[in-house]
Amino acid sequence: MTKKQYIFTGIGIVVGLIVGYTYYYYVGCASGTCAITSKPLNSTLYGGLMGGLLFNMFVTNPKKKK
């Protein structure tokens, strides 16, 4: 992977972390039985993982010359 690809994926992780915590803060899980949204750490890490994967889908590999 190139430096640009790492940066783009890193941006996705940061955006995912923010969205994951925001989801916990505003929606969350009142009963505490939800696996992902019952704790802020779980929700934040899951959001970071999903954000990194989502942004990584749009990264293109450079073409190799023969």
Contacts in CASP RR format, 6 or more apart in sequence:
PFRMAT RR
TARGET T0000
AUTHOR 0000-0000-0000
METHOD contacts of the structure
MODEL  1
MTKKQYIFTGIGIVVGLIVGYTYYYYVGCASGTCAITSKPLNSTLYGGLM
GGLLFNMFVTNPKKKK
1 59 0 8 1.000
2 62 0 8 1.000
5 59 0 8 1.000
5 61 0 8 1.000
8 55 0 8 1.000
8 56 0 8 1.000
8 58 0 8 1.000
8 59 0 8 1.000
9 52 0 8 1.000
9 55 0 8 1.000
9 56 0 8 1.000
9 59 0 8 1.000
10 52 0 8 1.000
10 55 0 8 1.000
11 55 0 8 1.000
12 48 0 8 1.000
12 51 0 8 1.000
12 52 0 8 1.000
12 54 0 8 1.000
12 55 0 8 1.000
12 56 0 8 1.000
13 48 0 8 1.000
13 49 0 8 1.000
13 51 0 8 1.000
13 52 0 8 1.000
13 55 0 8 1.000
14 48 0 8 1.000
15 48 0 8 1.000
15 51 0 8 1.000
15 55 0 8 1.000
16 47 0 8 1.000
16 48 0 8 1.000
16 50 0 8 1.000
16 51 0 8 1.000
16 52 0 8 1.000
17 44 0 8 1.000
17 45 0 8 1.000
17 47 0 8 1.000
17 48 0 8 1.000
19 47 0 8 1.000
19 48 0 8 1.000
19 51 0 8 1.000
20 43 0 8 1.000
20 44 0 8 1.000
20 46 0 8 1.000
20 47 0 8 1.000
20 48 0 8 1.000
21 40 0 8 1.000
21 43 0 8 1.000
21 44 0 8 1.000
23 37 0 8 1.000
23 43 0 8 1.000
23 47 0 8 1.000
24 37 0 8 1.000
24 39 0 8 1.000
24 40 0 8 1.000
24 43 0 8 1.000
24 44 0 8 1.000
25 40 0 8 1.000
27 37 0 8 1.000
28 34 0 8 1.000
28 37 0 8 1.000
28 38 0 8 1.000
28 43 0 8 1.000
29 37 0 8 1.000
29 38 0 8 1.000
32 38 0 8 1.000
35 42 0 8 1.000
36 42 0 8 1.000
36 43 0 8 1.000
36 46 0 8 1.000
37 43 0 8 1.000
END
